[in-house]
Amino acid sequence: MRIKMVIRHYQPYDCKELADLFYHTVHTINARDYTKEQLDVWAAGKIDLEKWNQSFQAHYSIVAVDHKIITGFGDIDRTGYLDRLYVHANYQGKGIATAICNQLEQAVRGNIITHASITAKPFFEKRGYKTVKEQQVERKGIFLTNFIMEKERRICDS
């Protein structure tokens, strides 16, 4: 499958499609590292679209599109917290996460922090992120392992 990737800024009309992509990606791709019980509390399928939309609008948020299908998305806030980075289950391994992450990282100065899943940790390690600490996140009485990771960057005067 040859993709023609376009990366554009998030628009409010994207929110429902991003929520669906998030749910399906977590329940397929992350299933190799987390139990069904963990996946169900991580992505319950009941996202508050209004809150998500507000969050995307407050952050630098982008989507990757291939022939009108959203194949991935990501967002980062002004402090350098990379909040979400998800790629459609059918588009894994095609450079989409890399392209999105490149743009997110360029959007802010200074160090970048993310909370990476077990599944995403190797991707971030390849990009130069270091594990600050492993943590157990509790959702509805269920614990999920993730990693606080940081990419240190020098701010150059240019």
Buried (B, 14 or more C-beta within 10 A) or exposed (E): EEBEBEBEEBEEEBBEBBBBBBBBBBBBBBBEBBEEEBBBBBBEEEBEEEEBBEBBEEBBBBBBBBEEEBBBBBBBBEEBBBBBBBBBBEBBEBBBBEBBBEBBBEBBEEBBBBBBBBBBBEBBBEBEBEEEEEEEBEEEEBEBBBBBBBBEBEEEEE
